[in-house]
Amino acid sequence: MRTINYILTTAVALLAVAGLVDAQTMAGNGAIKKISKSDTEWRKTLTAKQYDVLRKAGTEEAYTGAFWNNHEKGDYFCAGCGLKLFTSATKFDSNTGWPSFYAPVAKNVIETHRDQTFGMDRTEVVCARCGGHLGHVFDDGPEPTGLRYCMNSVALKFAKVGAHK
Ligand SMILES: [Zn+2]
């Protein structure tokens, strides 16, 4: 049994690594230059809630975040590093209590990992630049992608059209 367990664990680990490599190779539009900070630095620059979600893969409570019901036109940026991730153009009402999008602004701004925590099999979405946890992606979204990027408001920063730069 121990050998079988070992083989299974190794296979899952290899798949996870393959997924990572895949996401990076398929990035397109130029690879995103990564930034890395120590845990201490993140604790200094993020609020406690941001740190819990972005660095510890926490989840904000549904209907408590700032953006699930935001219908303003504008752009959504990573709260960890400021990378532009989504726009209001692909945001839709998912009735989940979390801001939901059917696509990121570009393929290479996010990376996905298989997440089997809490007895579920989900796909985690992280920022391609700082590795911050943003949420999960599900395949029950609307056309044209059929995807639902279910994000945490606290992992995002919003700027109205014309408000930034
Ligand atoms: Zn980031």
Boltz pocket constraint, residues with backbone or C-beta under 6 A from the ligand:
constraints:
  - pocket:
      binder: B
      contacts: [[A, 78], [A, 79], [A, 80], [A, 81], [A, 82], [A, 83], [A, 127], [A, 128], [A, 129], [A, 130], [A, 131], [A, 132]]
      max_distance: 6.0
